Amino acid sequence: MSRLGELIATLKAASEPTRLRMLALLAEGELSVKEVTDILGQSQPRVSRHLRLLADAGLAERHAEGAWAYYRLSDNASSGALARAMLGRLDRDDPMIANDRAKLEAIRAAHASRAAAYFATIAERWDAVRGMHVPETEIEAAIYAIAQRRKLDRVIDLGTGTGRMLELLAPLYRHGLGIDSSREMIAVARAKLSAADVGHAQVRQADIADPIEAGEGADFVVLHQVLHYIEEPSAVLVNAARALKPGGWVLVVDFAPHAHETLRSDHAHRRLGLSTAQMEVWGHAAGLDIVETREFANHKSPDGLTVCLHLLALRNARQQEAK
């Protein structure tokens, strides 16, 4: 099909009133088919058909999580930009558009309430561990400073949990992707990102050792307090390295080696911290070299944990820089 034909097909897909309302909703963030159905008050088959047409036209993107399907506005430089240009001319105060947005806000509020209830059940365990190391604000400031050193188009957060890294780094990237194996944590992350108005990040339920669809690659991959839960951290680092674009970085934030066996027995830690030497071995197997390590010790408590930041880069990229 010619470029003219593609443009005509795209405009036709967006010109139907229901589909235009859908695009306006997707501009607010990623939504499930059920959420769109509840907002529009139409049948699920009808809604699914309209969403598929938008995806076929390149205006929306679809991904599946089990029996659920999620849609978001396309990131495509051509059709995605066209969709945003059309929506930019849409009156946000139009009664129908405003009503759709109000229903969306109500759904998000319900999600946030459920997420808060779930998080409350595990908060005590999380707080017990957090209290053993330096304040998270200090560590987050260091993470942000590292990420700020370069222009970031795409950031991937492996083991995203509550989506905190995506929220923290949101001002620095154009596209964010968080991956976690826990459906409950993904629900928490979606609610928190929505509440923080981070519409340019999405989260996926998947195994972080599985291949990542990263488009042209990521500039920055984060593994924040993840690897101590993993049986085979080397496999995750291999996956992170494969997701990088040339010149990209992997940042691993985790505990230094310690002797707190309760973290293994009570908090499901598979490893009692990670040494720099071990990180070098795993990184080497993944084609990564450590370019920087920083330690944050908790001097306020004799039993305090030390948090380490390991910044890794692709070996070939380092060799090219050296030349």
ZAMIKOL-759098 format. One record per residue: residue number from 1; residue in three letters; x, y, z of N, C-alpha, C, O in turn. Coordinates in steps of 0.02 Angstrom, whole numbers. Atoms other than C-alpha are relative to their C-alpha. Layout:
<zapas>
ZAPA/NUM/ALA/X/Y/Z/X/Y/Z/X/Y/Z/X/Y/Z
...
</zapas>
This chain:
<zapas>
ZAPA/1/MET/43/-60/0/0/0/0/44/62/0/96/64/34
ZAPA/2/SER/-39/-62/4/64/174/-40/-5/38/65/-47/25/107
ZAPA/3/ARG/2/-42/-59/102/303/92/-66/37/4/-95/45/58
ZAPA/4/LEU/65/-34/1/-54/396/37/-54/-48/23/-98/-30/62
ZAPA/5/GLY/50/50/-20/-155/236/55/3/-15/74/-49/-23/107
ZAPA/6/GLU/-8/13/-72/-84/204/228/-29/57/41/-63/45/91
ZAPA/7/LEU/26/-58/-36/-126/380/283/-76/1/-1/-108/15/50
ZAPA/8/ILE/73/1/6/-304/366/218/-30/-54/46/-80/-42/80
ZAPA/9/ALA/24/55/-43/-327/198/308/5/19/73/-40/4/113
ZAPA/10/THR/-9/-20/-70/-259/271/470/-52/52/20/-81/48/74
ZAPA/11/LEU/50/-52/-14/-373/423/460/-70/-30/4/-110/-8/45
ZAPA/12/LYS/66/34/-2/-523/311/424/-9/-35/67/-63/-34/96
ZAPA/13/ALA/5/37/-63/-484/206/577/-14/47/58/-50/28/105
ZAPA/14/ALA/9/-47/-56/-480/360/688/-64/41/-6/-84/73/43
ZAPA/15/SER/56/-46/11/-631/447/612/-66/-24/30/-112/16/38
ZAPA/16/GLU/62/26/-30/-764/333/689/-5/26/72/45/22/109
ZAPA/17/PRO/6/-32/-66/-832/416/849/23/-43/58/60/-19/102
ZAPA/18/THR/-20/44/-55/-809/266/964/75/-8/2/106/-7/55
ZAPA/19/ARG/-72/10/2/-631/238/906/38/64/19/92/61/49
ZAPA/20/LEU/-32/-63/-21/-589/422/928/-3/8/76/45/30/107
ZAPA/21/ARG/5/-1/-73/-654/411/1107/51/-48/31/82/-33/82
ZAPA/22/MET/-49/49/-25/-545/257/1131/71/29/-2/109/21/45
ZAPA/23/LEU/-67/-30/5/-391/350/1069/10/52/55/65/56/84
ZAPA/24/ALA/-5/-50/-54/-428/490/1192/13/-34/67/51/-8/108
ZAPA/25/LEU/-12/37/-62/-435/362/1332/70/-29/2/104/-26/54
ZAPA/26/LEU/-66/31/2/-276/273/1277/55/52/8/110/36/30
ZAPA/27/ALA/-49/-54/-10/-187/441/1278/12/12/74/63/41/93
ZAPA/28/GLU/-7/-8/-72/-215/440/1466/43/-55/31/63/-50/89
ZAPA/29/GLY/-40/55/-26/-118/276/1484/-26/-67/-23/-78/-71/-56
ZAPA/30/GLU/18/68/22/-126/89/1456/-63/-24/34/-72/-15/95
ZAPA/31/LEU/64/23/-27/-298/10/1478/-14/-70/-25/6/-90/-79
ZAPA/32/SER/22/66/21/-369/-165/1474/-64/6/-40/-99/57/-38
ZAPA/33/VAL/62/1/39/-511/-213/1358/-59/8/48/-107/43/32
ZAPA/34/LYS/55/-5/-48/-622/-233/1512/-10/72/24/-67/95/31
ZAPA/35/GLU/5/-69/-23/-582/-57/1571/-33/44/-53/-76/85/-38
ZAPA/36/VAL/29/-39/54/-624/18/1401/-74/-18/-7/-116/26/-18
ZAPA/37/THR/70/22/4/-784/-86/1397/-42/32/55/-97/56/42
ZAPA/38/ASP/37/-30/-56/-837/-23/1569/-10/75/-10/-63/101/7
ZAPA/39/ILE/5/-73/9/-803/158/1522/-50/17/-55/-92/61/-47
ZAPA/40/LEU/43/-16/57/-892/156/1354/-70/-29/5/-116/-6/-28
ZAPA/41/GLY/66/30/-8/-1036/46/1410/-23/-38/-61/-83/-45/-74
ZAPA/42/GLN/16/40/60/-1027/-58/1251/19/-73/12/53/-89/61
ZAPA/43/SER/-15/71/-9/-1014/-245/1228/74/-13/-10/108/22/-47
ZAPA/44/GLN/-71/17/5/-845/-327/1246/21/-18/-71/74/4/-94
ZAPA/45/PRO/-20/15/69/-844/-400/1069/6/63/-44/51/69/-85
ZAPA/46/ARG/-2/-62/40/-883/-228/995/62/40/18/96/66/-27
ZAPA/47/VAL/-59/-38/-22/-748/-144/1099/64/-33/-26/109/2/-50
ZAPA/48/SER/-59/36/24/-621/-279/1054/11/12/-75/67/20/-98
ZAPA/49/ARG/-5/-11/72/-660/-257/870/28/69/-15/73/76/-56
ZAPA/50/HIS/-24/-69/12/-635/-68/876/74/6/19/113/38/-17
ZAPA/51/LEU/-70/-5/-22/-472/-87/972/47/-36/-49/102/-12/-63
ZAPA/52/ARG/-41/35/50/-407/-215/847/10/42/-63/64/42/-92
ZAPA/53/LEU/-5/-43/59/-445/-95/705/50/57/12/88/75/-33
ZAPA/54/LEU/-49/-52/-17/-346/41/794/71/-27/-1/117/6/-24
ZAPA/55/ALA/-66/32/0/-202/-79/818/23/-16/-71/81/-5/-89
ZAPA/56/ASP/-16/16/70/-209/-135/636/22/63/-38/63/59/-83
ZAPA/57/ALA/-17/-64/33/-199/48/584/63/31/28/85/83/5
ZAPA/58/GLY/-61/-26/-29/-46/73/692/-10/56/50/38/87/73
ZAPA/59/LEU/15/-54/-48/-134/196/808/4/-23/72/13/18/117
ZAPA/60/ALA/-3/28/-68/-133/81/959/44/-62/-1/56/-92/-53
ZAPA/61/GLU/-41/60/-8/-23/-59/1025/-33/-46/50/-61/-24/100
ZAPA/62/ARG/33/51/-42/-85/-221/1103/51/-48/29/100/-66/-4
ZAPA/63/HIS/-38/56/-27/-8/-345/1221/-46/-41/45/-94/-14/74
ZAPA/64/ALA/42/46/-39/-81/-495/1311/35/-22/64/96/-33/64
ZAPA/65/GLU/-24/29/-63/-61/-553/1491/-50/-54/19/-101/-40/50
ZAPA/66/GLY/48/53/-12/-143/-722/1505/-62/11/-41/-59/19/-102
ZAPA/67/ALA/64/-10/34/-326/-700/1463/-16/74/-10/-67/91/-40
ZAPA/68/TRP/13/-72/4/-313/-510/1475/38/30/-58/93/8/-75
ZAPA/69/ALA/-33/-38/54/-272/-391/1333/2/73/20/-47/101/45
ZAPA/70/TYR/-10/-70/-16/-203/-216/1358/18/39/-63/51/14/-108
ZAPA/71/TYR/-14/-44/57/-195/-71/1237/28/67/25/11/90/80
ZAPA/72/ARG/-25/-66/-14/-100/92/1235/9/37/-66/9/6/-120
ZAPA/73/LEU/-11/-40/60/-73/234/1112/68/-21/-30/116/-33/6
ZAPA/74/SER/-60/24/34/58/186/983/60/46/13/53/107/17
ZAPA/75/ASP/-62/-37/-6/239/237/1009/33/11/-68/86/41/-73
ZAPA/76/ASN/-28/-6/67/267/229/821/9/74/-18/-34/116/-7
ZAPA/77/ALA/-17/-69/15/351/387/760/-48/32/-49/-59/93/-47
ZAPA/78/SER/45/-27/51/228/406/616/-73/0/24/-103/52/34
ZAPA/79/SER/71/5/-18/57/340/666/-14/24/71/-66/53/84
ZAPA/80/GLY/9/-24/-69/82/376/851/-2/76/2/-42/106/38
ZAPA/81/ALA/-1/-73/3/126/556/812/-63/28/-31/-89/80/-10
ZAPA/82/LEU/62/-21/32/-26/569/699/-58/-3/49/-99/43/52
ZAPA/83/ALA/53/7/-50/-139/505/838/3/57/50/-49/86/68
ZAPA/84/ARG/-7/-53/-49/-70/632/960/-17/68/-30/-45/112/4
ZAPA/85/ALA/17/-63/33/-88/772/833/-76/8/-5/-102/62/7
ZAPA/86/MET/73/-2/4/-272/728/808/-30/14/68/-76/54/75
ZAPA/87/LEU/27/-9/-67/-303/716/994/14/70/27/-22/95/69
ZAPA/88/GLY/-16/-67/-21/-219/884/1017/-52/51/-22/-57/105/7
ZAPA/89/ARG/53/-44/25/-364/962/920/-67/-16/31/-118/16/16
ZAPA/90/LEU/62/21/-32/-494/874/1026/-13/42/62/32/53/102
ZAPA/91/ASP/19/-40/-58/-587/978/1154/-7/-46/61/-53/-87/64
ZAPA/92/ARG/2/43/-60/-550/896/1323/-62/13/42/-81/-29/83
ZAPA/93/ASP/60/-16/-39/-703/983/1395/-64/-22/-35/-119/-10/-9
ZAPA/94/ASP/59/28/32/-820/902/1270/-35/-46/49/-2/-88/80
ZAPA/95/PRO/36/39/-51/-957/822/1379/14/-75/-4/24/-107/48
ZAPA/96/MET/-11/72/6/-932/647/1309/72/-19/19/82/-68/54
ZAPA/97/ILE/-70/14/-16/-742/653/1320/13/9/75/47/-31/106
ZAPA/98/ALA/-9/-13/-71/-749/728/1495/-32/-55/42/-5/-75/94
ZAPA/99/ASN/34/54/-36/-873/595/1550/41/-64/-2/47/-100/48
ZAPA/100/ASP/-43/59/6/-760/457/1484/60/5/48/78/-43/81
ZAPA/101/ARG/-59/-10/-43/-613/532/1577/-19/-7/74/20/-33/114
ZAPA/102/ALA/23/6/-69/-714/543/1738/-9/-74/19/8/-94/75
ZAPA/103/LYS/7/72/-13/-758/358/1725/68/-34/6/77/-78/48
ZAPA/104/LEU/-68/28/-4/-575/318/1694/31/16/68/62/-27/99
ZAPA/105/GLU/-27/-20/-65/-526/415/1850/-31/-41/56/3/-58/105
ZAPA/106/ALA/34/41/-51/-655/317/1951/29/-71/0/39/-100/53
ZAPA/107/ILE/-29/67/5/-585/152/1887/70/0/29/88/-46/65
ZAPA/108/ARG/-68/-4/-27/-408/207/1929/-1/7/75/42/-21/110
ZAPA/109/ALA/5/-7/-73/-462/258/2103/-15/-67/32/12/-83/85
ZAPA/110/ALA/15/66/-26/-535/85/2129/61/-45/-2/74/-83/44
ZAPA/111/HIS/-61/39/6/-374/5/2066/49/21/56/81/-22/87
ZAPA/112/ALA/-47/-24/-51/-272/115/2184/-20/-25/69/23/-41/109
ZAPA/113/SER/24/24/-64/-381/64/2330/17/-74/10/40/-94/64
ZAPA/114/ARG/-17/71/-4/-358/-121/2292/75/-11/7/97/-54/45
ZAPA/115/ALA/-73/7/-4/-172/-99/2266/25/19/69/70/-14/96
ZAPA/116/ALA/-20/-21/-67/-155/-7/2431/-15/-53/52/24/-65/97
ZAPA/117/ALA/19/54/-46/-247/-147/2521/49/-58/-5/69/-86/46
ZAPA/118/TYR/-48/55/8/-131/-277/2446/68/20/28/100/-19/63
ZAPA/119/PHE/-66/-21/-21/25/-175/2479/4/4/76/57/-9/105
ZAPA/120/ALA/1/-4/-73/-28/-151/2660/15/-68/31/42/-72/86
ZAPA/121/THR/-11/68/-27/-21/-340/2684/73/-19/-2/95/-63/36
ZAPA/122/ILE/-71/18/5/163/-345/2634/45/57/24/106/49/28
ZAPA/123/ALA/-40/-58/-19/218/-173/2693/43/-13/61/100/11/65
ZAPA/124/GLU/-38/13/-61/273/-236/2863/64/-37/-16/117/-22/12
ZAPA/125/ARG/-60/38/20/393/-360/2782/49/45/-36/110/42/-25
ZAPA/126/TRP/-43/-45/38/460/-228/2663/34/50/46/94/64/39
ZAPA/127/ASP/-27/-51/-44/483/-98/2800/55/-29/45/103/5/62
ZAPA/128/ALA/-50/32/-42/580/-223/2906/67/-3/-35/119/7/-3
ZAPA/129/VAL/-62/3/38/709/-243/2769/26/70/-14/86/83/-8
ZAPA/130/ARG/-22/-69/15/712/-58/2722/35/32/59/82/70/51
ZAPA/131/GLY/-29/-29/-60/751/-13/2902/71/-22/14/104/6/58
ZAPA/132/MET/-67/27/-12/912/-112/2893/53/34/-43/113/23/-32
ZAPA/133/HIS/-50/-34/41/995/-3/2760/-12/75/-1/-61/99/28
ZAPA/134/VAL/4/-73/0/1023/181/2726/-66/22/-31/-97/-15/-69
ZAPA/135/PRO/64/-24/27/872/289/2683/-3/-7/-76/45/7/-112
ZAPA/136/GLU/10/10/71/801/251/2512/11/64/-40/30/62/-98
ZAPA/137/THR/-8/-64/36/806/436/2468/72/10/-22/84/37/-76
ZAPA/138/GLU/-71/-8/17/996/433/2471/19/-44/-60/56/-23/-105
ZAPA/139/ILE/-14/47/54/1004/281/2358/-33/24/-65/-3/22/-118
ZAPA/140/GLU/36/-23/60/872/350/2239/33/61/-31/35/68/-92
ZAPA/141/ALA/-34/-59/26/967/514/2224/61/-21/-41/76/9/-92
ZAPA/142/ALA/-59/25/36/1122/416/2170/-21/-32/-66/12/-23/-117
ZAPA/143/ILE/25/32/61/1021/314/2044/-19/53/-51/-2/48/-110
ZAPA/144/TYR/23/-54/45/944/472/1971/61/36/-30/61/52/-89
ZAPA/145/ALA/-59/-36/23/1115/556/1959/36/-40/-55/60/-11/-103
ZAPA/146/ILE/-32/42/51/1186/408/1861/-41/2/-64/-13/11/-119
ZAPA/147/ALA/43/1/60/1037/400/1743/0/67/-36/-9/69/-97
ZAPA/148/GLN/2/-68/27/1046/588/1717/61/15/-43/63/67/-77
ZAPA/149/ARG/-62/-14/37/1219/574/1639/-9/-4/-75/31/23/-113
ZAPA/150/ARG/8/9/72/1149/527/1470/-73/11/-20/-118/8/22
ZAPA/151/LYS/68/-7/26/998/557/1360/-31/-69/-5/-2/-114/-35
ZAPA/152/LEU/33/64/-1/875/416/1385/-63/1/-43/-109/41/-31
ZAPA/153/ASP/61/8/39/749/364/1255/-43/-55/32/-102/-45/46
ZAPA/154/ARG/38/57/-27/699/194/1325/34/-28/63/94/-42/62
ZAPA/155/VAL/-24/29/-63/718/130/1504/-40/-63/14/-101/-64/7
ZAPA/156/ILE/33/63/-19/679/-49/1559/17/-14/73/75/-13/93
ZAPA/157/ASP/-8/16/-70/653/-93/1741/-19/-74/10/-79/-91/9
ZAPA/158/LEU/12/72/-9/671/-281/1770/-13/-15/73/27/3/117
ZAPA/159/GLY/21/11/-69/581/-341/1926/-26/66/28/-6/87/82
ZAPA/160/THR/21/-69/-16/489/-175/1933/-36/7/66/-36/61/95
ZAPA/161/GLY/34/-4/-64/388/-219/2088/-55/52/-1/-103/45/-39
ZAPA/162/THR/51/-52/-4/288/-64/2132/8/53/-54/-31/101/-57
ZAPA/163/GLY/-11/-50/52/357/31/1982/37/61/22/37/112/-12
ZAPA/164/ARG/-32/-59/-28/458/147/2091/55/28/-44/61/89/-51
ZAPA/165/MET/-54/-25/43/608/157/1973/-28/35/-62/-1/86/-83
ZAPA/166/LEU/32/-34/57/494/200/1826/-27/68/20/-23/116/-19
ZAPA/167/GLU/26/-64/-25/415/336/1931/58/48/14/54/107/-5
ZAPA/168/LEU/-57/-42/-17/582/402/1994/33/30/-62/49/89/-63
ZAPA/169/LEU/-37/-21/60/663/411/1822/-44/30/-54/-19/48/-108
ZAPA/170/ALA/47/-23/52/507/469/1728/19/65/-34/9/71/-94
ZAPA/171/PRO/-18/-63/35/572/646/1695/58/-8/-50/70/36/-90
ZAPA/172/LEU/-61/8/40/725/572/1607/-10/-40/-64/33/-36/-109
ZAPA/173/TYR/7/44/58/654/450/1478/-64/16/-40/-110/48/-15
ZAPA/174/ARG/59/-7/43/531/449/1332/-46/-60/6/-108/-52/4
ZAPA/175/HIS/40/61/-5/474/268/1349/28/-42/57/88/-54/61
ZAPA/176/GLY/-21/43/-55/478/159/1504/-38/-66/-2/-97/-68/-19
ZAPA/177/LEU/31/66/-3/444/-27/1523/22/-35/64/82/-42/77
ZAPA/178/GLY/-14/38/-61/431/-121/1688/-25/-71/-8/-80/-83/-33
ZAPA/179/ILE/18/71/5/428/-311/1697/5/-32/68/53/-22/105
ZAPA/180/ASP/1/35/-64/381/-417/1847/-42/-63/-8/-90/-65/-47
ZAPA/181/SER/36/63/5/321/-596/1870/-63/-2/43/-105/-45/34
ZAPA/182/SER/56/0/-46/196/-551/2006/-59/42/-27/-52/102/-38
ZAPA/183/ARG/59/-36/23/21/-505/1946/-21/53/51/-42/107/33
ZAPA/184/GLU/20/-47/-52/-13/-422/2114/45/63/-1/20/119/5
ZAPA/185/MET/-45/-58/2/142/-312/2103/-10/42/-63/-4/103/-61
ZAPA/186/ILE/15/-37/62/101/-266/1923/-61/44/11/-63/101/-13
ZAPA/187/ALA/59/-41/-15/-69/-207/1984/18/60/43/-7/115/32
ZAPA/188/VAL/-23/-55/-42/16/-103/2118/37/52/-42/26/112/-36
ZAPA/189/ALA/-39/-45/42/137/-30/1990/-45/41/-46/-35/102/-53
ZAPA/190/ARG/46/-37/44/-3/16/1869/-36/55/38/-42/111/13
ZAPA/191/ALA/36/-50/-39/-98/104/2006/45/58/21/25/116/18
ZAPA/192/LYS/-45/-52/-22/53/198/2070/23/45/-58/27/106/-50
ZAPA/193/LEU/-20/-40/58/111/253/1897/-57/45/-24/-46/102/-44
ZAPA/194/SER/58/-40/19/-64/311/1857/-9/59/47/-22/115/26
ZAPA/195/ALA/8/-53/-50/-75/409/2019/54/54/-7/42/112/7
ZAPA/196/ALA/-55/-47/10/94/489/1980/-2/33/-68/43/72/-85
ZAPA/197/ASP/8/-29/67/33/535/1805/59/-16/-46/82/25/-85
ZAPA/198/VAL/-54/23/44/171/434/1722/-32/-40/-57/-39/-101/-52
ZAPA/199/GLY/35/32/56/84/397/1557/46/-28/-53/23/-62/-99
ZAPA/200/HIS/-46/23/52/241/360/1456/39/-63/23/90/-80/-6
ZAPA/201/ALA/-29/63/-22/283/200/1551/-55/-53/1/-114/-37/13
ZAPA/202/GLN/47/56/-2/200/30/1541/32/-57/38/93/-61/44
ZAPA/203/VAL/-25/57/-37/216/-128/1643/-28/-65/-29/-83/-66/-57
ZAPA/204/ARG/18/65/28/209/-311/1593/11/-54/51/60/-53/89
ZAPA/205/GLN/-11/59/-42/186/-472/1688/37/-52/-42/10/-77/-92
ZAPA/206/ALA/-41/48/37/325/-587/1628/60/-19/43/75/14/92
ZAPA/207/ASP/-61/21/-33/479/-682/1685/57/45/-24/65/54/-85
ZAPA/208/ILE/-52/-47/21/626/-561/1686/59/-35/-34/104/-2/-60
ZAPA/209/ALA/-52/36/37/737/-699/1616/-21/-17/-71/19/-42/-110
ZAPA/210/ASP/25/13/68/628/-713/1460/22/57/-46/34/113/-23
ZAPA/211/PRO/-19/-52/48/675/-618/1301/-46/61/4/-106/54/14
ZAPA/212/ILE/37/-63/-7/622/-435/1305/-9/31/-69/39/37/-107
ZAPA/213/GLU/12/-38/61/540/-346/1160/14/73/14/-28/109/42
ZAPA/214/ALA/-22/-68/-17/635/-183/1171/7/45/-60/42/96/-57
ZAPA/215/GLY/-5/-42/59/615/-114/996/72/6/-23/105/-44/-36
ZAPA/216/GLU/-69/-12/21/780/-35/946/50/-8/57/110/2/48
ZAPA/217/GLY/-44/10/-57/849/-71/1119/-8/53/52/-35/107/39
ZAPA/218/ALA/6/-46/-56/858/13/1288/66/36/13/120/9/1
ZAPA/219/ASP/-59/-39/-20/977/149/1343/21/-17/71/79/-10/90
ZAPA/220/PHE/-12/9/-72/962/100/1526/-45/-56/25/-106/-53/18
ZAPA/221/VAL/37/56/-30/910/-63/1610/15/0/75/74/1/95
ZAPA/222/VAL/-8/-3/-72/882/-61/1798/-21/-67/32/-73/-96/14
ZAPA/223/LEU/17/58/-42/884/-208/1919/7/22/72/61/18/101
ZAPA/224/HIS/-1/-30/-67/838/-131/2086/-25/-50/52/-84/-66/54
ZAPA/225/GLN/16/47/-54/843/-251/2234/-37/-61/-28/-90/-80/-2
ZAPA/226/VAL/32/56/34/802/-397/2120/42/-64/2/16/-118/17
ZAPA/227/LEU/-40/60/11/949/-515/2097/6/-45/61/18/-105/53
ZAPA/228/HIS/-5/44/-59/953/-577/2277/-60/-47/6/-59/-94/47
ZAPA/229/TYR/57/46/2/784/-659/2242/8/-54/-54/-31/-101/-55
ZAPA/230/ILE/-4/41/60/845/-747/2085/47/-59/8/102/-53/36
ZAPA/231/GLU/-41/60/-3/911/-924/2072/60/5/-46/115/-14/-27
ZAPA/232/GLU/-54/-6/49/1015/-886/1916/7/73/-23/-18/91/-77
ZAPA/233/PRO/-7/-70/20/1062/-701/1913/36/9/-67/22/58/-103
ZAPA/234/SER/-37/-7/63/1179/-731/1766/-47/0/-60/-36/36/-108
ZAPA/235/ALA/48/3/55/1030/-775/1654/-36/67/-7/-51/88/-63
ZAPA/236/VAL/34/-65/2/945/-611/1701/46/53/-29/24/96/-68
ZAPA/237/LEU/-47/-49/27/1102/-511/1663/11/-10/-75/19/39/-112
ZAPA/238/VAL/-4/14/72/1117/-597/1494/-59/31/-36/-52/62/-89
ZAPA/239/ASN/60/-28/29/939/-545/1458/2/76/-1/-18/108/-50
ZAPA/240/ALA/-6/-73/-3/973/-367/1515/48/26/-53/35/76/-85
ZAPA/241/ALA/-49/-21/50/1126/-356/1403/-28/-3/-70/-15/40/-111
ZAPA/242/ARG/30/7/67/1028/-417/1252/-50/55/-15/-61/72/-73
ZAPA/243/ALA/50/-53/10/899/-281/1280/32/68/-12/-3/115/-32
ZAPA/244/LEU/-33/-65/7/1030/-142/1272/12/18/-72/23/-25/-115
ZAPA/245/LYS/-25/-25/64/1065/-35/1122/74/15/10/97/20/67
ZAPA/246/PRO/-71/-16/-7/1249/2/1085/11/62/43/-20/114/33
ZAPA/247/GLY/-14/-55/-45/1318/112/1222/-46/3/60/-38/47/103
ZAPA/248/GLY/47/0/-56/1178/68/1343/32/-25/65/87/-54/64
ZAPA/249/TRP/-25/19/-66/1201/36/1529/-50/-46/35/-110/-44/23
ZAPA/250/VAL/40/39/-47/1138/-91/1655/20/23/71/79/25/87
ZAPA/251/LEU/-13/-20/-69/1122/-31/1835/-29/-52/47/-90/-64/47
ZAPA/252/VAL/22/49/-49/1114/-163/1972/6/31/69/60/53/90
ZAPA/253/VAL/1/-26/-68/1063/-104/2145/-19/-58/46/-73/-87/39
ZAPA/254/ASP/14/58/-42/1075/-238/2279/43/4/63/86/48/70
ZAPA/255/PHE/-37/2/-63/1144/-283/2450/70/-29/-11/80/-74/-52
ZAPA/256/ALA/-65/31/-3/1327/-318/2481/-7/-64/42/-57/-71/78
ZAPA/257/PRO/5/62/-40/1363/-490/2560/-11/15/74/20/60/103
ZAPA/258/HIS/16/-9/-71/1292/-505/2736/-17/-68/30/-17/-119/-5
ZAPA/259/ALA/12/63/-35/1248/-637/2866/-70/-3/31/-81/-41/78
ZAPA/260/HIS/68/-1/-28/1064/-600/2899/-41/-58/-28/-75/-50/-79
ZAPA/261/GLU/35/60/24/991/-775/2879/-76/10/2/-112/-24/-35
ZAPA/262/THR/73/-11/-3/818/-708/2925/-27/26/-67/-85/15/-83
ZAPA/263/LEU/23/-24/66/811/-625/2754/-11/-58/-47/-51/-54/-93
ZAPA/264/ARG/11/60/41/825/-797/2677/-62/-38/24/-102/-60/-17
ZAPA/265/SER/54/41/-27/703/-883/2794/-67/37/1/-119/6/-10
ZAPA/266/ASP/63/-38/-9/574/-743/2817/-19/43/-60/-77/63/-66
ZAPA/267/HIS/14/-47/54/589/-638/2659/17/-28/-69/18/10/-118
ZAPA/268/ALA/-9/35/64/626/-765/2522/62/21/-39/65/12/-100
ZAPA/269/HIS/-62/-16/35/800/-699/2482/37/-65/-16/48/-106/28
ZAPA/270/ARG/-38/59/19/894/-832/2384/74/9/14/110/-40/24
ZAPA/271/ARG/-70/-14/-10/1061/-747/2409/7/54/53/-30/103/54
ZAPA/272/LEU/-12/-49/-53/1129/-653/2559/50/52/-27/108/54/-6
ZAPA/273/GLY/-41/-52/30/1196/-509/2457/41/-24/-59/48/-84/-70
ZAPA/274/LEU/-39/15/60/1303/-500/2301/67/36/5/69/97/16
ZAPA/275/SER/-67/-31/-2/1491/-469/2300/17/30/-68/-11/11/-120
ZAPA/276/THR/-23/-31/63/1576/-360/2170/34/-52/-43/27/-52/-104
ZAPA/277/ALA/-34/52/39/1681/-510/2120/-50/-45/-36/-40/-63/-93
ZAPA/278/GLN/51/41/31/1525/-613/2088/-35/37/-57/-50/9/-109
ZAPA/279/MET/31/-41/53/1447/-470/1989/45/2/-61/21/2/-118
ZAPA/280/GLU/-46/-1/57/1604/-464/1882/-4/-64/-40/-2/-63/-102
ZAPA/281/VAL/5/65/34/1589/-650/1843/-64/-4/-41/-63/-22/-100
ZAPA/282/TRP/65/2/35/1404/-639/1799/0/50/-58/-24/35/-113
ZAPA/283/GLY/-2/-50/53/1433/-479/1700/42/-23/-59/23/-13/-116
ZAPA/284/HIS/-45/23/54/1577/-555/1602/-36/-51/-43/-30/-49/-104
ZAPA/285/ALA/37/51/38/1467/-703/1553/-53/31/-45/-72/2/-96
ZAPA/286/ALA/52/-34/38/1338/-579/1489/29/50/-50/-9/84/-85
ZAPA/287/GLY/-31/-49/45/1464/-476/1391/0/70/29/3/119/-9
ZAPA/288/LEU/2/-65/-34/1459/-336/1520/61/9/45/87/-40/73
ZAPA/289/ASP/-54/-17/-46/1597/-249/1617/-25/51/51/-64/96/33
ZAPA/290/ILE/17/-50/-51/1577/-155/1781/43/62/-13/104/58/-16
ZAPA/291/VAL/-36/-62/12/1623/26/1749/0/45/62/38/93/66
ZAPA/292/GLU/3/-41/-60/1577/96/1919/-37/-39/55/-85/-74/41
ZAPA/293/THR/33/30/-57/1532/32/2093/-2/52/57/48/84/71
ZAPA/294/ARG/7/-44/-58/1466/134/2239/-32/-38/57/-76/-80/46
ZAPA/295/GLU/27/34/-59/1429/76/2416/-33/51/47/-8/107/56
ZAPA/296/PHE/36/-41/-48/1304/147/2540/-9/-42/64/-53/-84/68
ZAPA/297/ALA/1/39/-62/1337/79/2715/-46/34/51/-51/95/53
ZAPA/298/ASN/42/-25/-54/1217/96/2860/42/1/64/49/-51/98
ZAPA/299/HIS/-44/-5/-58/1331/160/2998/-39/11/65/-10/11/119
ZAPA/300/LYS/41/-13/-59/1186/193/3117/-16/-64/39/-35/-61/97
ZAPA/301/SER/17/63/-32/1161/9/3155/56/-50/-11/81/-57/-67
ZAPA/302/PRO/-53/51/8/1291/-128/3190/-23/-58/-45/19/-93/-73
ZAPA/303/ASP/27/53/43/1177/-247/3096/-24/27/-68/-58/-8/-105
ZAPA/304/GLY/24/-32/61/1147/-127/2953/27/-32/-63/81/-61/-64
ZAPA/305/LEU/-19/27/65/1154/-181/2772/32/53/-43/15/112/-39
ZAPA/306/THR/-31/-45/49/1265/-104/2639/-33/-11/-68/-40/-68/-90
ZAPA/307/VAL/30/3/67/1183/-64/2472/53/20/-51/88/70/-42
ZAPA/308/CYS/-49/-14/52/1292/-70/2316/-35/17/-66/-86/-12/-84
ZAPA/309/LEU/22/-17/68/1264/12/2147/55/-22/-48/112/3/-44
ZAPA/310/HIS/-48/23/51/1351/-78/2003/-24/23/-68/-78/4/-90
ZAPA/311/LEU/17/-23/67/1350/10/1835/40/-41/-50/102/-44/-47
ZAPA/312/LEU/-32/44/49/1388/-107/1689/-13/25/-71/-66/53/-85
ZAPA/313/ALA/6/-20/70/1417/-74/1504/21/-59/-44/60/-102/-23
ZAPA/314/LEU/-19/52/47/1431/-187/1352/75/3/-14/102/57/-25
ZAPA/315/ARG/-73/2/8/1611/-244/1330/22/30/-66/71/68/-66
ZAPA/316/ASN/-20/-27/65/1620/-202/1145/-3/76/-1/39/110/-31
ZAPA/317/ALA/7/-73/-3/1558/-26/1181/58/31/37/83/84/18
ZAPA/318/ARG/-57/-26/-38/1695/-1/1310/64/-2/-41/104/45/-39
ZAPA/319/GLN/-59/5/42/1827/-62/1189/2/54/-53/54/82/-68
ZAPA/320/GLN/4/-52/51/1766/58/1056/15/68/30/48/110/-2
ZAPA/321/GLU/-13/-64/-33/1769/202/1181/74/8/13/102/63/9
ZAPA/322/ALA/-72/-2/-15/1948/155/1227/40/20/-61/92/52/-56
ZAPA/323/LYS/-35/-17/62/1999/171/1044/-9/73/-18/17/96/-69
</zapas>
